């Protein structure tokens, strides 16, 4: 009789043969510019910790204090007995920071997308997505009972075409929801949210933006893509984000109207049925907002580093794709070459992981580097030197 779980080993072995398997690297301490990974001192060059806040003293002190005053955990889900005053304070602070009527905090960014998207659109509705949207958006759309359409990446004209076709549908769709990433995590390009919002307004559609990689990066003081394009909540109805990247902690969130938040916490099952954040996490998230508001130098430094790194890499002959943000892919094409480049960089003291199929197309493998405000110019030159040396060695440049 066949072992019913044999496919687990077989499919993993296929991934290994195809050089598509993930091998975990382990941090032996905080995520800092120079850190311990697998017992080796290396330069961190692939973290989402854009502003270096994950080890910021203010965040650490706030987390420790919250444990002393509120304990280690909440003991429940938010709608029953797990809503603490510290959770409510975080949502008020976040809404004020985002210039929104209200915000709601989820356990993760993935939970926000998977829990809210299926409630915003269902039977008799249509969801329209950018073709390169993040996997958490794709899964959220799949969980809905809505019909689905896709527009070409960043192509507002194609979005108009999809919307025009949608208007011919009989019977008319009850609701149309347009969803896009703000900053696309693999290529570092920015959604034309102003154009998306304009197209949506012309056709009476809702707009949902996943700004996980735009917060702390774009907009006034790092407020994100809605701020970047100077849009309001009548144009962008749902702004989703995460505390796990530029904020340096963990957790997802949505911001918008009070009606949106009331709807979400009554309808969104991932929020309703998951334990609330430990007090230390909520306190650290509040502290991260404090730092963004009081220490604007972090966002400025992030962009100074980004511009320097991109220009130097281009001058050396590297293909860095169409990135407009601190996410800078070093394009190599083949998965095997991307893995060799990553392994050699690690040997030289630079930690930057390969991104291969199925996370990107088979011929679009790359090393994804992510800039960090806590790095120094000396750190950047060290990484660039290693990339130049190995790029020539592997005939990438």
C-alpha positions as CSV (number, residue, x, y, z in Angstrom):
1,X,0.0,0.0,0.0
2,X,1.3,3.4,-0.9
3,X,2.3,5.7,1.9
4,X,-0.2,8.6,1.8
5,X,2.4,11.1,2.8
6,X,5.2,10.0,0.4
7,X,4.4,13.0,-1.8
8,X,5.9,15.3,0.8
9,X,9.4,13.9,0.5
10,X,9.1,13.4,-3.3
11,X,8.0,17.0,-4.0
12,X,10.6,18.4,-1.7
13,X,13.3,16.3,-3.5
14,X,12.1,17.7,-6.8
15,X,12.5,21.2,-5.5
16,X,16.1,20.4,-4.4
17,X,16.9,18.9,-7.9
18,X,15.5,22.0,-9.5
19,X,17.5,24.3,-7.1
20,X,14.2,25.9,-6.0
21,X,14.3,24.8,-2.4
22,X,14.7,27.3,0.5
23,X,17.5,26.8,3.0
24,X,17.0,28.8,6.2
25,X,19.7,31.1,7.5
26,X,19.5,31.7,11.3
27,X,20.1,35.0,13.0
28,X,22.0,34.6,16.3
29,X,21.0,38.0,17.7
30,X,19.2,41.2,16.6
31,X,18.7,42.3,13.1
32,X,21.5,45.0,12.9
33,X,23.7,46.2,10.0
34,X,26.4,43.7,11.0
35,X,24.9,40.6,12.6
36,X,25.5,37.0,13.3
37,X,24.0,34.6,10.7
38,X,24.7,30.9,11.0
39,X,27.6,31.7,13.3
40,X,29.2,34.1,10.9
41,X,29.6,37.9,11.1
42,X,28.0,39.4,7.9
43,X,26.5,42.6,6.6
44,X,22.7,42.4,6.6
45,X,21.6,43.4,3.1
46,X,18.2,41.7,2.6
47,X,16.1,42.6,5.6
48,X,12.8,44.5,5.4
49,X,14.0,46.5,8.4
50,X,14.2,49.6,6.3
51,X,14.8,52.1,9.1
52,X,16.7,49.9,11.5
53,X,14.0,50.2,14.1
54,X,13.9,46.5,15.1
55,X,16.8,47.2,17.5
56,X,16.0,50.8,18.3
57,X,16.3,51.5,22.0
58,X,13.0,53.3,22.3
59,X,11.1,50.2,20.9
60,X,13.0,47.8,23.2
61,X,12.3,49.9,26.3
62,X,8.6,50.2,25.4
63,X,8.3,46.4,24.9
64,X,10.0,45.6,28.3
65,X,7.8,48.2,30.1
66,X,4.6,46.7,28.6
67,X,5.5,43.2,29.8
68,X,5.9,44.6,33.3
69,X,2.6,46.6,33.2
70,X,0.4,44.3,31.1
71,X,2.0,40.8,31.2
72,X,3.3,38.5,28.5
73,X,0.0,38.0,26.6
74,X,-3.6,39.1,26.3
75,X,-5.2,35.7,27.0
76,X,-7.8,35.9,24.3
77,X,-9.0,37.1,20.9
78,X,-9.8,40.8,20.4
79,X,-13.6,40.5,20.3
80,X,-13.9,38.5,23.5
81,X,-11.4,39.4,26.3
82,X,-8.2,40.2,24.3
83,X,-8.6,43.9,23.7
84,X,-6.3,45.8,26.0
85,X,-6.0,49.6,26.4
86,X,-2.6,49.3,24.7
87,X,-4.3,47.9,21.5
88,X,-6.7,50.7,21.4
89,X,-4.0,53.3,21.9
90,X,-2.0,51.8,19.0
91,X,-5.0,52.0,16.7
92,X,-5.6,55.6,17.6
93,X,-2.0,56.5,17.1
94,X,-1.8,54.7,13.8
95,X,-5.0,56.4,12.5
96,X,-3.5,59.8,13.5
97,X,-0.2,59.0,11.8
98,X,-2.0,57.9,8.6
99,X,-4.4,60.9,8.6
100,X,-7.3,58.4,8.6
101,X,-10.6,58.3,10.5
102,X,-9.7,54.9,12.0
103,X,-7.3,52.0,11.9
104,X,-7.6,48.3,12.8
105,X,-4.6,46.1,13.7
106,X,-4.4,42.5,12.6
107,X,-2.0,39.8,13.7
108,X,-0.1,39.9,10.4
109,X,-0.2,41.7,7.0
110,X,-1.1,38.3,5.5
111,X,-4.0,38.0,7.9
112,X,-5.3,41.4,6.9
113,X,-5.4,40.5,3.2
114,X,-6.7,37.0,3.7
115,X,-9.3,38.2,6.2
116,X,-10.6,41.4,4.7
117,X,-10.6,41.0,0.9
118,X,-13.1,38.1,0.9
119,X,-15.5,40.2,3.0
120,X,-15.3,43.3,0.8
121,X,-16.2,41.4,-2.4
122,X,-18.2,38.2,-2.9
123,X,-20.8,36.6,-5.1
124,X,-22.1,39.1,-7.8
125,X,-18.9,41.2,-7.3
126,X,-15.7,41.6,-9.3
127,X,-12.1,42.0,-8.0
128,X,-9.5,43.5,-10.4
129,X,-5.8,42.9,-9.5
130,X,-2.5,44.1,-10.8
131,X,-0.9,41.0,-12.4
132,X,2.1,41.1,-10.1
133,X,0.3,41.5,-6.8
134,X,1.7,39.8,-3.7
135,X,0.7,36.2,-2.8
136,X,-1.2,37.3,0.2
137,X,-3.5,39.4,-2.0
138,X,-3.8,36.5,-4.4
139,X,-4.9,34.2,-1.6
140,X,-7.3,36.8,-0.3
141,X,-8.9,37.0,-3.7
142,X,-9.1,33.3,-4.0
143,X,-10.9,33.0,-0.7
144,X,-13.7,35.3,-2.0
145,X,-16.5,34.2,-4.2
146,X,-16.1,37.1,-6.5
147,X,-15.3,37.0,-10.2
148,X,-11.7,38.0,-11.0
149,X,-9.9,40.0,-13.6
150,X,-6.3,41.1,-14.0
151,X,-4.7,44.2,-15.6
152,X,-1.2,44.5,-16.9
153,X,1.4,45.5,-14.4
154,X,1.2,49.2,-13.6
155,X,-0.8,49.8,-16.8
156,X,-3.6,52.2,-16.0
157,X,-4.8,52.1,-19.6
158,X,-5.3,48.4,-19.4
159,X,-7.1,48.9,-16.1
160,X,-9.5,51.3,-17.9
161,X,-10.1,48.6,-20.5
162,X,-10.9,46.0,-17.9
163,X,-13.3,48.4,-16.1
164,X,-15.0,49.2,-19.4
165,X,-15.5,45.5,-20.1
166,X,-16.8,45.1,-16.6
167,X,-19.5,47.7,-17.2
168,X,-20.9,45.5,-20.0
169,X,-21.5,42.6,-17.6
170,X,-25.1,41.5,-17.3
171,X,-26.5,41.7,-14.7
172,X,-24.3,44.5,-13.5
173,X,-21.8,43.7,-10.8
174,X,-23.0,44.7,-7.4
175,X,-19.5,45.9,-6.4
176,X,-16.1,46.3,-8.1
177,X,-12.9,46.2,-6.0
178,X,-9.5,47.2,-7.5
179,X,-6.5,45.9,-5.6
180,X,-2.8,46.8,-6.0
181,X,0.4,46.6,-4.1
182,X,1.8,50.0,-3.3
183,X,5.5,49.1,-3.7
184,X,6.0,45.7,-5.4
185,X,8.2,43.6,-3.2
186,X,10.2,41.8,-5.8
187,X,11.0,44.7,-8.3
188,X,10.8,47.7,-6.0
189,X,8.5,49.6,-8.5
190,X,5.7,51.9,-7.3
191,X,2.0,51.5,-8.3
192,X,0.5,54.5,-10.2
193,X,-2.0,54.9,-7.4
194,X,-3.1,58.3,-8.6
195,X,-4.1,56.8,-11.9
196,X,-5.7,53.8,-10.4
197,X,-7.7,56.0,-8.1
198,X,-8.8,58.2,-11.0
199,X,-9.9,55.2,-13.0
200,X,-11.8,53.7,-10.1
201,X,-13.6,57.0,-9.4
202,X,-14.7,57.2,-13.1
203,X,-16.2,53.7,-12.8
204,X,-17.5,53.7,-9.2
205,X,-15.1,51.1,-8.0
206,X,-13.4,50.7,-4.6
207,X,-9.6,50.9,-4.2
208,X,-7.6,48.7,-1.9
209,X,-3.8,49.3,-1.7
210,X,-1.3,47.0,0.1
211,X,1.3,49.4,1.2
212,X,3.5,47.0,3.2
213,X,6.7,48.1,1.5
214,X,5.7,51.8,1.2
215,X,5.3,52.6,4.9
216,X,8.4,54.2,6.4
217,X,9.7,54.7,2.8
218,X,7.2,56.9,0.8
219,X,5.2,59.9,1.6
220,X,5.4,62.6,4.3
221,X,7.5,61.3,7.1
222,X,7.2,57.8,5.8
223,X,3.4,57.8,5.9
224,X,3.2,55.7,2.8
225,X,1.8,55.7,-0.8
226,X,-1.5,57.4,-0.1
227,X,0.5,60.3,1.3
228,X,3.1,60.1,-1.5
229,X,0.4,60.8,-4.1
230,X,-1.5,63.2,-1.9
231,X,-4.7,61.2,-2.1
232,X,-7.5,61.2,0.4
233,X,-9.8,58.5,1.8
234,X,-12.5,59.2,-0.7
235,X,-10.1,58.1,-3.5
236,X,-8.3,55.2,-1.7
237,X,-10.8,53.4,0.5
238,X,-8.6,50.7,2.1
239,X,-4.9,51.3,3.0
240,X,-3.4,48.0,4.3
241,X,0.0,47.8,5.8
242,X,2.3,45.9,8.2
243,X,4.4,46.6,11.3
244,X,6.9,43.9,10.3
245,X,8.9,46.0,7.8
246,X,9.9,49.7,8.3
247,X,8.2,49.7,11.7
248,X,10.5,46.9,12.8
249,X,8.0,44.8,14.8
250,X,5.2,42.6,13.5
251,X,1.5,42.8,12.7
252,X,-0.8,43.9,9.9
253,X,-3.3,46.9,9.8
254,X,-5.8,48.7,7.7
255,X,-6.7,52.4,7.7
256,X,-9.6,54.3,6.2
257,X,-13.0,55.4,7.3
258,X,-14.7,54.5,10.6
259,X,-17.2,52.5,8.6
260,X,-14.4,50.4,7.1
261,X,-13.0,49.6,10.5
262,X,-16.4,48.8,12.0
263,X,-17.2,46.6,9.1
264,X,-13.8,44.8,9.3
265,X,-13.8,43.9,13.0
266,X,-17.3,42.5,12.6
267,X,-16.7,40.6,9.4
268,X,-13.0,39.7,9.1
269,X,-12.5,36.1,10.4
270,X,-8.7,36.3,10.7
271,X,-9.2,39.2,13.1
272,X,-12.1,37.7,14.9
273,X,-10.6,34.3,15.5
274,X,-6.9,35.0,16.2
275,X,-5.3,35.9,19.5
276,X,-4.4,39.6,19.9
277,X,-0.9,40.8,20.0
278,X,1.2,40.4,23.2
279,X,1.4,43.8,25.0
280,X,5.1,44.1,24.2
281,X,4.4,43.9,20.5
282,X,1.7,46.6,20.7
283,X,3.9,48.9,22.8
284,X,6.8,48.5,20.4
285,X,4.6,49.4,17.4
286,X,3.5,52.6,19.2
287,X,7.1,53.4,19.9
288,X,7.9,52.9,16.2
289,X,5.3,55.5,15.3
290,X,6.9,57.8,17.9
291,X,10.3,57.4,16.3
292,X,8.9,58.0,12.8
293,X,7.3,61.2,14.0
294,X,10.2,62.5,16.1
295,X,13.3,61.3,14.2
296,X,12.8,62.1,10.5
297,X,16.5,61.5,9.7
298,X,15.9,57.8,9.3
299,X,13.7,58.2,6.2
300,X,16.1,60.8,4.8
301,X,19.2,58.5,5.3
302,X,17.3,55.6,3.8
303,X,16.8,57.5,0.5
304,X,20.4,58.9,0.5
305,X,21.7,55.3,0.7
306,X,19.2,54.1,-1.9
307,X,20.3,56.7,-4.5
308,X,24.0,56.1,-3.9
309,X,23.7,52.3,-4.1
310,X,21.5,52.3,-7.3
311,X,23.7,54.8,-9.1
312,X,26.9,52.9,-8.3
313,X,25.4,49.5,-9.2
314,X,24.2,50.9,-12.6
315,X,27.6,52.4,-13.2
316,X,29.2,49.0,-12.7
317,X,26.9,47.5,-15.3
318,X,24.5,45.6,-13.1
319,X,20.9,45.2,-14.2
320,X,18.8,46.5,-11.3
321,X,15.5,46.3,-13.1
322,X,12.9,49.0,-12.8
323,X,13.2,49.7,-9.1
324,X,12.2,53.1,-7.7
325,X,12.6,52.3,-4.0
326,X,15.1,50.9,-1.5
327,X,14.3,47.4,-2.9
328,X,17.0,46.9,-5.5
329,X,17.0,43.6,-7.4
330,X,20.3,42.4,-8.9
331,X,18.9,40.6,-11.9
332,X,20.8,37.5,-13.1
333,X,18.1,35.4,-14.9
334,X,18.8,31.8,-13.9
335,X,18.0,30.4,-10.5
336,X,21.3,28.5,-10.3
337,X,23.3,31.7,-10.9
338,X,21.3,33.6,-8.3
339,X,22.0,30.9,-5.7
340,X,25.7,30.9,-6.5
341,X,25.8,34.7,-6.2
342,X,24.1,34.6,-2.9
343,X,26.4,31.8,-1.6
344,X,29.5,33.6,-2.7
345,X,28.3,36.9,-1.2
346,X,27.8,35.1,2.1
347,X,31.4,33.8,1.9
348,X,32.6,37.4,1.4
349,X,30.5,38.6,4.4
350,X,27.3,39.9,2.8
351,X,24.0,38.4,3.5
352,X,21.6,38.7,0.5
353,X,19.3,35.9,-0.4
354,X,18.3,34.7,-3.9
355,X,14.7,35.1,-5.2
356,X,13.8,32.4,-7.6
357,X,10.8,30.7,-9.1
358,X,8.0,30.5,-8.1
359,X,8.4,33.8,-6.2
360,X,9.4,35.3,-9.6
361,X,9.2,34.1,-13.2
362,X,11.7,31.3,-14.1
363,X,13.9,33.6,-16.2
364,X,13.8,36.5,-13.7
365,X,15.9,35.2,-10.8
366,X,17.7,37.8,-8.8
367,X,19.4,38.8,-5.6
368,X,17.0,41.2,-3.8
369,X,18.9,43.8,-1.8
370,X,17.1,46.1,0.5
371,X,18.5,49.3,1.8
372,X,18.6,50.1,5.5
373,X,19.0,53.5,7.1
374,X,21.2,52.1,9.9
375,X,23.9,51.2,7.3
376,X,26.9,53.5,6.8
377,X,28.5,54.6,3.5
378,X,31.4,52.3,4.4
379,X,29.0,49.4,4.7
380,X,27.6,50.2,1.3
381,X,31.0,50.3,-0.3
382,X,31.8,46.9,1.3
383,X,28.7,45.3,-0.2
384,X,29.3,47.0,-3.6
385,X,32.9,45.7,-3.6
386,X,31.7,42.2,-3.0
387,X,29.0,42.4,-5.6
388,X,31.5,43.8,-8.2
389,X,34.1,41.1,-7.4
390,X,31.6,38.2,-7.6
391,X,29.6,39.7,-10.5
392,X,32.8,39.6,-12.6
393,X,33.6,36.1,-11.3
394,X,30.2,34.8,-12.4
395,X,30.2,36.8,-15.7
396,X,27.2,38.8,-14.6
397,X,29.0,42.1,-15.4
